[in-house]
Amino acid sequence: MWRHPLIKVLFAAYVAWGAWNWLQNRPVRPPDGVLAPADPLQVDVSDGASTRVGRWILTVRAHYRITARILSLERYRWDSLASLVPEDLALGWREMSDNRTLQSVEISQSNRFYYWRIRSGAPVSRGAIIGHSANTHIIPADVLIAQQLRGLRPGQTVTLSGDLVDGLRDDGASIHTSLSRTDTGAGACEIMLLREIEVEPYR
């Protein structure tokens, strides 16, 4: 089955792509301890400004700043939101930024959702996971932010500054941000127009 040259070339390309993807997304190894001790800062606005991004009109619902550990990240290229929201970040703060907690929590992302499962004997409650972690849909505000976003890796501690927004597409489709850290399920994700990224260097 491997005699055909085209099959060999395609297989080699697939392996190379997999290796590059792993290298780009490989997690960093942060130190033990709570890396992001504070809750996110949110200032709600009643009459937020609107801006156009491609086919979307985005309306600011709140100013938002969060320092958190990247628990997981998922990049999207082909779904209906990919042109606006190329990346989702599962973020954790307080005990959800500590290796000792995360050793007992299984975390994954798929289809724009963030999933977690507590292992037996975990030193964290369901309420703490819900209240101190979140899936955030990231909209880069400009080309530089988009470039920085592509360089992020699981395990990093980041400070993200920008706005939580609702969006209306020119065909009538809409998206709505969560304004709470304690909601779950569909509609519980923050939609963030990201204006600034700071990455914490580990010593």
Backbone bond lengths (Angstrom), bond angles and torsions (degrees), N, CA, C in turn:
res aa  C-N    CA-C-N  psi(-1)  N-CA   C-N-CA  omega(-1)  CA-C   N-CA-C  phi
1 M - - - 1.458 - - 1.531 113.14 -
2 W 1.359 117.00 -19.14 1.459 120.41 -176.57 1.529 112.87 -96.96
3 R 1.336 118.00 8.57 1.456 120.21 -174.94 1.520 112.54 -77.90
4 H 1.291 117.16 -27.27 1.468 119.55 -177.70 1.531 109.13 -71.14
5 P 1.337 119.12 124.96 1.481 121.61 -176.72 1.526 113.38 -56.96
6 L 1.347 117.40 -37.75 1.462 119.58 -178.10 1.524 111.13 -64.03
7 I 1.334 116.97 -39.59 1.458 120.12 178.79 1.524 110.31 -62.83
8 K 1.320 116.76 -40.63 1.465 120.48 178.90 1.527 111.05 -63.77
9 V 1.334 115.78 -41.59 1.467 119.59 179.87 1.521 110.59 -65.19
10 L 1.339 116.83 -44.72 1.458 120.17 -179.65 1.519 111.53 -64.36
11 F 1.325 115.79 -40.19 1.464 118.97 178.62 1.522 111.01 -64.48
12 A 1.328 117.07 -42.91 1.466 120.59 178.75 1.529 110.97 -62.92
13 A 1.348 115.80 -39.25 1.468 119.42 178.66 1.514 111.04 -65.56
14 Y 1.336 115.97 -39.44 1.467 120.26 179.02 1.522 110.98 -63.68
15 V 1.331 115.85 -44.35 1.467 119.92 178.68 1.523 110.68 -62.91
16 A 1.332 116.98 -42.72 1.464 120.86 179.62 1.519 111.09 -63.52
17 W 1.345 116.20 -41.84 1.466 119.58 178.44 1.521 110.75 -63.22
18 G 1.337 116.87 -42.53 1.458 120.31 178.95 1.515 112.35 -61.89
19 A 1.338 116.23 -41.55 1.460 120.28 179.26 1.523 111.31 -66.00
20 W 1.336 116.27 -42.13 1.466 119.85 178.81 1.525 110.61 -64.94
21 N 1.331 117.09 -41.76 1.458 121.35 179.89 1.524 111.00 -63.35
22 W 1.340 116.47 -42.05 1.465 119.94 177.61 1.523 110.49 -63.87
23 L 1.326 117.11 -43.57 1.458 120.68 -178.54 1.516 110.83 -62.40
24 Q 1.335 116.39 -41.44 1.461 120.97 -178.86 1.523 111.89 -66.89
25 N 1.329 117.25 -36.29 1.458 121.35 -172.49 1.528 113.92 -104.94
26 R 1.326 118.54 4.00 1.459 120.03 -176.46 1.526 110.12 -60.22
27 P 1.316 117.85 137.79 1.467 120.22 -177.54 1.520 112.00 -71.67
28 V 1.324 115.51 150.86 1.455 121.01 169.94 1.522 107.74 -88.11
29 R 1.324 117.21 165.10 1.462 122.49 -177.87 1.520 109.78 -112.21
30 P 1.326 117.15 91.92 1.463 119.62 -177.55 1.520 111.71 -76.02
31 P 1.329 117.06 162.78 1.462 120.12 177.47 1.518 111.91 -71.70
32 D 1.326 116.33 162.30 1.465 120.79 175.48 1.521 110.62 -68.16
33 G 1.314 115.47 160.20 1.454 121.69 178.67 1.515 111.40 108.29
34 V 1.325 115.43 167.63 1.461 121.73 178.59 1.519 108.68 -74.92
35 L 1.315 117.06 115.07 1.460 122.10 -175.20 1.524 112.77 -90.76
36 A 1.332 117.12 -22.33 1.468 121.92 -178.70 1.525 107.61 -134.16
37 P 1.336 118.61 86.79 1.467 121.32 -169.71 1.521 115.87 -79.65
38 A 1.325 118.34 -12.25 1.466 120.32 -172.84 1.521 111.68 -106.82
39 D 1.344 115.43 152.26 1.453 120.89 173.78 1.536 110.26 -72.93
40 P 1.326 117.93 157.29 1.470 120.61 175.24 1.520 111.85 -59.94
41 L 1.316 115.54 151.73 1.464 122.05 176.70 1.522 108.80 -101.52
42 Q 1.327 116.59 125.94 1.463 121.44 -178.15 1.517 109.91 -134.91
43 V 1.313 115.74 130.08 1.465 122.11 175.85 1.526 107.39 -121.10
44 D 1.336 116.32 106.97 1.464 120.17 -178.71 1.523 110.24 -69.82
45 V 1.344 115.64 147.84 1.465 120.71 176.81 1.526 108.06 -125.86
46 S 1.322 115.99 140.62 1.467 120.26 -175.63 1.523 112.68 -89.30
47 D 1.309 116.84 -24.74 1.464 120.59 -177.66 1.521 108.30 -137.50
48 G 1.345 115.33 70.34 1.452 120.13 -173.00 1.517 113.40 -74.71
49 A 1.320 115.35 154.03 1.456 121.90 178.39 1.525 109.89 -69.44
50 S 1.317 115.47 154.62 1.464 121.98 177.28 1.520 109.44 -115.76
51 T 1.326 115.32 148.21 1.462 121.16 178.16 1.512 108.75 -144.34
52 R 1.329 116.19 150.94 1.465 120.41 178.67 1.522 109.51 -97.66
53 V 1.341 115.63 132.54 1.459 122.78 172.39 1.524 106.76 -129.02
54 G 1.333 116.03 104.64 1.455 119.53 -176.40 1.521 111.08 60.87
55 R 1.330 116.11 -123.04 1.471 121.86 -178.73 1.523 112.26 -86.25
56 W 1.324 117.21 1.47 1.461 121.09 -171.28 1.523 112.02 -109.64
57 I 1.321 115.52 142.70 1.464 122.38 165.17 1.523 106.71 -103.85
58 L 1.333 116.48 120.13 1.461 122.21 -179.33 1.521 109.39 -104.41
59 T 1.327 115.85 133.73 1.463 121.79 179.71 1.515 109.13 -118.49
60 V 1.323 116.17 126.24 1.467 121.64 -177.20 1.525 109.92 -71.75
61 R 1.338 115.38 128.64 1.460 121.76 175.16 1.521 112.34 -105.26
62 A 1.335 116.39 -25.96 1.465 120.18 -179.02 1.520 108.89 -164.15
63 H 1.331 115.21 149.49 1.462 120.82 168.04 1.531 107.24 -85.56
64 Y 1.333 116.63 141.58 1.465 119.43 -166.98 1.520 110.03 -144.19
65 R 1.320 115.11 136.46 1.464 121.43 176.12 1.527 107.39 -142.51
66 I 1.322 116.63 128.78 1.457 121.18 -176.76 1.520 109.67 -138.29
67 T 1.322 115.09 134.34 1.459 121.90 168.25 1.520 106.87 -109.30
68 A 1.309 116.90 122.42 1.461 120.75 -172.85 1.528 110.39 -156.56
69 R 1.312 114.27 161.71 1.464 121.27 172.56 1.532 108.42 -87.83
70 I 1.320 116.44 138.70 1.457 120.31 174.60 1.528 107.82 -78.59
71 L 1.330 115.64 109.69 1.461 121.03 179.69 1.523 111.14 -79.40
72 S 1.322 115.53 -36.19 1.453 122.02 -179.21 1.519 106.96 -163.23
73 L 1.329 116.54 155.97 1.463 119.57 173.51 1.516 108.94 -140.67
74 E 1.313 114.75 150.01 1.462 121.08 179.66 1.516 108.39 -136.97
75 R 1.340 115.41 126.13 1.460 120.95 178.68 1.527 109.38 -101.05
76 Y 1.339 115.11 141.52 1.462 120.82 -175.95 1.530 109.69 -123.74
77 R 1.322 115.14 137.46 1.463 120.69 178.86 1.522 113.43 -123.14
78 W 1.328 117.38 -23.13 1.456 118.14 -167.30 1.529 114.57 -121.44
79 D 1.324 120.32 -11.71 1.457 117.92 -177.17 1.527 110.75 -79.89
80 S 1.326 116.39 176.79 1.471 121.17 -171.82 1.528 113.29 -67.08
81 L 1.332 117.66 -17.43 1.471 120.79 -179.49 1.524 113.13 -102.52
82 A 1.324 117.81 -4.37 1.463 120.64 -168.90 1.524 113.26 -59.44
83 S 1.324 118.06 -36.05 1.461 119.72 -178.86 1.523 112.25 -67.75
84 L 1.326 116.83 -26.19 1.466 121.25 178.39 1.518 111.21 -96.73
85 V 1.329 116.55 -44.37 1.466 123.05 -174.36 1.534 108.11 -119.85
86 P 1.331 117.85 87.74 1.470 119.58 -175.85 1.521 114.13 -77.97
87 E 1.328 118.11 -12.53 1.460 119.23 -174.10 1.529 110.73 -150.36
88 D 1.334 115.17 140.37 1.460 122.60 170.85 1.522 108.50 -111.84
89 L 1.319 116.07 136.23 1.462 121.81 176.66 1.521 109.00 -115.30
90 A 1.326 117.01 123.46 1.461 121.41 167.57 1.524 106.64 -86.36
91 L 1.309 116.74 118.07 1.464 122.78 -171.68 1.521 110.95 -115.99
92 G 1.342 116.41 143.11 1.454 121.05 177.85 1.515 111.71 -131.69
93 W 1.310 117.25 142.10 1.460 122.01 177.61 1.522 108.44 -135.97
94 R 1.355 114.96 174.44 1.463 121.50 -173.03 1.530 109.46 50.61
95 E 1.338 120.68 -132.05 1.454 119.66 -175.67 1.521 113.23 -63.39
96 M 1.334 117.18 -20.40 1.459 120.36 178.88 1.532 112.89 -81.05
97 S 1.319 116.82 9.01 1.469 121.16 171.51 1.523 111.55 -111.52
98 D 1.331 117.65 8.18 1.460 123.76 -173.59 1.534 110.06 -105.76
99 N 1.333 116.53 128.04 1.468 121.03 177.41 1.518 112.28 -51.02
100 R 1.322 116.94 -39.16 1.461 120.66 -173.76 1.530 111.55 -66.08
101 T 1.327 116.60 -30.75 1.461 120.25 173.75 1.520 111.07 -77.12
102 L 1.310 116.17 -45.69 1.457 121.16 -171.34 1.522 113.33 -70.01
103 Q 1.326 116.91 -18.11 1.458 119.60 175.28 1.522 111.77 -62.24
104 S 1.326 117.07 -21.60 1.464 121.57 -176.37 1.524 113.20 -109.56
105 V 1.337 116.71 11.63 1.465 120.93 -179.20 1.527 108.96 -126.68
106 E 1.321 116.64 123.66 1.461 121.41 175.58 1.529 108.69 -89.64
107 I 1.333 116.53 129.85 1.457 122.28 -173.09 1.522 109.51 -127.95
108 S 1.334 116.13 137.90 1.459 120.41 175.40 1.527 109.35 -152.21
109 Q 1.328 116.00 167.40 1.462 122.94 176.18 1.523 109.18 -135.66
110 S 1.323 115.90 146.23 1.461 120.87 176.94 1.516 109.59 -168.46
111 N 1.340 116.60 139.19 1.469 121.74 174.38 1.525 112.56 52.54
112 R 1.346 115.56 40.15 1.465 123.37 175.93 1.525 113.86 74.88
113 F 1.331 118.03 10.16 1.456 121.54 176.78 1.528 110.18 -114.25
114 Y 1.313 115.00 155.28 1.467 124.32 176.44 1.523 107.10 -113.13
115 Y 1.339 116.36 128.64 1.454 121.61 -176.79 1.532 109.95 -120.07
116 W 1.312 115.70 144.76 1.461 120.55 175.16 1.520 109.57 -142.56
117 R 1.323 114.86 153.54 1.460 121.56 177.01 1.521 108.85 -144.04
118 I 1.342 115.47 128.65 1.463 120.76 -179.06 1.522 109.62 -84.13
119 R 1.309 115.68 130.59 1.452 119.92 174.57 1.525 110.07 -82.13
120 S 1.287 116.21 161.19 1.461 121.54 -179.36 1.526 110.75 -58.68
121 G 1.322 114.91 132.70 1.468 120.14 178.03 1.508 114.74 80.15
122 A 1.316 118.62 13.91 1.465 120.90 -179.01 1.517 111.38 -63.90
123 P 1.346 117.34 138.69 1.465 120.87 -179.44 1.525 112.49 -84.98
124 V 1.317 117.59 40.53 1.457 121.42 -178.62 1.526 107.82 -152.66
125 S 1.324 115.40 145.66 1.463 119.97 -179.05 1.531 110.83 -93.09
126 R 1.316 114.93 163.53 1.463 120.69 175.58 1.530 110.38 -58.94
127 G 1.335 116.49 -42.52 1.457 120.39 179.97 1.513 112.94 -62.05
128 A 1.339 116.46 -37.14 1.467 119.90 179.41 1.522 110.81 -68.12
129 I 1.328 117.19 -38.73 1.462 119.95 178.39 1.528 110.11 -64.78
130 I 1.320 117.13 -45.75 1.459 121.00 -179.75 1.532 110.77 -62.91
131 G 1.331 116.73 -43.72 1.458 121.09 -174.78 1.512 115.18 -80.02
132 H 1.348 116.97 -17.71 1.465 119.78 -174.00 1.524 112.82 -124.51
133 S 1.324 115.90 23.62 1.462 120.40 171.01 1.523 108.06 -151.12
134 A 1.331 115.56 158.26 1.469 119.24 -176.37 1.513 110.28 -161.72
135 N 1.313 114.78 150.74 1.464 121.27 171.75 1.521 107.68 -95.08
136 T 1.318 116.60 124.65 1.453 121.09 -174.74 1.524 110.02 -120.53
137 H 1.330 116.14 120.72 1.464 122.02 175.32 1.532 107.42 -81.32
138 I 1.327 116.29 121.39 1.465 120.63 -172.72 1.522 111.24 -103.77
139 I 1.338 115.56 125.07 1.461 123.31 173.42 1.530 107.33 -109.26
140 P 1.332 119.32 110.75 1.463 119.21 179.17 1.518 111.49 -68.94
141 A 1.327 116.48 136.17 1.466 120.52 -176.63 1.520 112.42 -76.34
142 D 1.340 117.33 -22.95 1.462 120.04 180.00 1.526 109.38 -157.78
143 V 1.325 115.86 -179.41 1.463 121.53 -175.80 1.525 111.20 -64.54
144 L 1.324 118.02 -39.47 1.459 120.99 179.99 1.519 111.36 -63.37
145 I 1.325 117.27 -44.09 1.458 120.58 177.91 1.527 110.21 -63.52
146 A 1.323 117.63 -39.77 1.461 121.07 177.96 1.526 110.50 -60.73
147 Q 1.319 116.83 -40.27 1.467 120.97 178.56 1.525 110.80 -66.00
148 Q 1.326 117.59 -44.05 1.464 121.13 178.13 1.524 110.90 -63.74
149 L 1.322 116.44 -38.42 1.460 122.02 -179.39 1.522 110.35 -60.80
150 R 1.319 117.07 -41.61 1.464 121.16 -179.15 1.524 112.36 -66.03
151 G 1.332 117.11 -19.09 1.456 120.45 -179.31 1.520 114.68 -90.77
152 L 1.333 118.31 -3.39 1.464 120.90 -178.13 1.515 111.14 -72.52
153 R 1.358 115.01 151.90 1.459 120.73 -178.76 1.522 110.19 -137.55
154 P 1.323 117.72 148.36 1.465 120.42 175.79 1.529 110.60 -55.82
155 G 1.332 115.65 143.25 1.453 121.33 -179.65 1.508 113.91 97.12
156 Q 1.329 117.80 -20.56 1.461 120.11 177.74 1.523 110.63 -72.06
157 T 1.326 115.34 150.21 1.462 121.52 169.74 1.517 107.99 -101.79
158 V 1.318 116.14 126.52 1.459 121.41 -174.67 1.516 110.19 -128.87
159 T 1.318 115.24 153.28 1.455 121.91 168.12 1.517 107.58 -114.02
160 L 1.321 115.84 120.32 1.462 122.74 -177.97 1.526 109.09 -112.36
161 S 1.309 116.25 130.65 1.465 121.36 -179.95 1.517 109.78 -125.40
162 G 1.332 115.86 137.41 1.462 119.86 179.44 1.514 110.84 170.57
163 D 1.326 115.64 -142.09 1.457 121.32 -176.17 1.525 110.37 -133.40
164 L 1.322 116.22 145.94 1.454 121.61 167.99 1.530 107.56 -86.98
165 V 1.329 116.51 132.47 1.465 119.64 -170.61 1.525 111.67 -134.28
166 D 1.316 114.77 153.24 1.457 123.14 162.56 1.524 107.37 -98.48
167 G 1.329 116.45 156.83 1.457 119.88 -179.60 1.509 112.29 -135.37
168 L 1.332 115.71 143.82 1.466 122.41 175.62 1.527 108.07 -129.48
169 R 1.352 115.71 120.31 1.459 120.68 -179.67 1.521 110.22 -87.55
170 D 1.336 116.87 159.37 1.463 120.31 -174.76 1.526 113.71 -67.58
171 D 1.346 117.63 -11.46 1.463 119.83 175.61 1.523 112.73 -97.79
172 G 1.341 116.46 6.84 1.457 121.07 177.57 1.517 114.94 98.37
173 A 1.339 118.14 -11.00 1.466 120.59 176.71 1.530 109.64 -65.26
174 S 1.327 116.44 148.90 1.461 119.82 -177.57 1.520 111.00 -140.74
175 I 1.322 115.24 155.50 1.455 123.14 173.82 1.521 107.78 -133.86
176 H 1.346 115.92 148.83 1.459 120.52 -175.00 1.520 109.36 -136.00
177 T 1.304 115.60 128.68 1.454 120.32 -179.00 1.521 111.88 -78.18
178 S 1.315 116.10 150.15 1.463 120.82 166.45 1.523 108.72 -76.70
179 L 1.321 115.69 147.83 1.467 121.67 174.46 1.524 110.75 -118.20
180 S 1.333 116.42 15.29 1.464 122.22 -176.98 1.520 109.41 -129.13
181 R 1.324 116.64 149.02 1.466 120.43 175.92 1.518 111.67 -97.56
182 T 1.309 118.22 2.15 1.466 119.40 -175.06 1.517 113.30 -116.49
183 D 1.333 118.36 6.24 1.455 119.84 178.51 1.530 110.08 -87.20
184 T 1.321 116.90 164.60 1.456 122.38 -178.87 1.522 109.59 -140.77
185 G 1.339 115.64 165.16 1.443 120.85 175.10 1.516 113.12 81.12
186 A 1.331 115.82 -167.04 1.459 121.76 -179.73 1.527 110.34 -58.57
187 G 1.335 116.61 133.41 1.457 121.37 -179.07 1.509 114.43 89.64
188 A 1.349 117.51 -1.67 1.464 120.68 -176.68 1.525 113.14 -90.92
189 C 1.322 117.54 -2.02 1.468 120.28 -177.26 1.530 110.81 -83.87
190 E 1.324 115.23 143.30 1.457 120.75 171.56 1.534 108.39 -79.18
191 I 1.321 116.28 138.56 1.463 121.90 173.92 1.523 106.31 -112.38
192 M 1.324 116.03 111.54 1.459 120.67 -168.49 1.524 111.47 -116.58
193 L 1.328 115.55 122.65 1.455 121.31 168.54 1.527 106.29 -82.21
194 L 1.321 115.89 105.42 1.467 122.10 -169.54 1.514 110.61 -87.96
195 R 1.323 115.72 123.68 1.458 121.50 -177.16 1.528 112.99 -110.66
196 E 1.327 117.22 -19.77 1.472 119.33 -177.95 1.526 109.45 -154.12
197 I 1.339 116.36 138.93 1.461 123.38 176.34 1.515 109.20 -126.01
198 E 1.322 115.82 131.34 1.463 122.06 169.56 1.512 108.51 -123.68
199 V 1.326 117.44 129.80 1.459 122.17 -179.81 1.515 108.79 -108.10
200 E 1.342 116.04 128.11 1.456 121.53 -178.86 1.532 109.74 -76.69
201 P 1.344 117.61 122.59 1.464 118.60 176.43 1.529 109.97 -78.31
202 Y 1.309 116.81 134.27 1.466 120.21 176.73 1.515 108.61 -90.54
203 R 1.331 114.14 136.43 1.467 119.32 -179.68 1.521 110.15 -83.65
